[in-house]
Amino acid sequence: MTDEGAPSTAFSTLQLAAATLARHKHDMTLHLVKLCVGAESIADHEAWIKERLAAMKARGQTPEQFHTTRMVPKRVAELLDGGSIYWVIKGQIASRQEILDVRPFTDPAGVSRCNLVLEPTVIPVAPRRLRPFQGWRYLPAHEAPPDLRGGLVEVAEMPDAMRKELRDLGLL
């Protein structure tokens, strides 16, 4: 029994658990980082996505943006807990897209592959240099560069070369 007006212990424990769960909802979040081969800029990548979705629609397919990779991620639950794929363009992590689904499949040649289904919206992020690598790498949430939103929208709209130069000078 509790004093009148004081919350019960069970209720306080439940509130504490709910608050803790809400705070740690994305503690499991994991991202991928991958080279955006062939793209010269974020705008170039966005144009490619737009063209590909339009072509799918013209063929009567449901427009869906995905990236096919040979390796199937082992940590799917963490990727689907708010994870994104961060794209490296011209030697820098430049943008990201939210991962909506991970769909493993076997191609006609019998090779295991995976479609990473992505939100078509490309979100510019604070540029960060990254050496070339093959395939994709996991990127822990605490190491992911922040989005260029809010007061940094102007930075996101700058030409990539200008943003890179400002980053190299330590101004971004």
Buried (B, 14 or more C-beta within 10 A) or exposed (E): EEEEEEEEEEEEEEEEEEEEEEEEEEEBBBBBBBBBEEBEBBEBBBEBBEEBBEEBEEEEEEBBBBBEBEEBBEBBEBBBBBBBBBBBBBEBBBBBBBBBEBBEEEEEEEEEBBBBBBBBEBBBBBBBEBEEEEEBEBBEBEEBBEBBEEEBEEBBEBEBEEBBEBBEEEEB
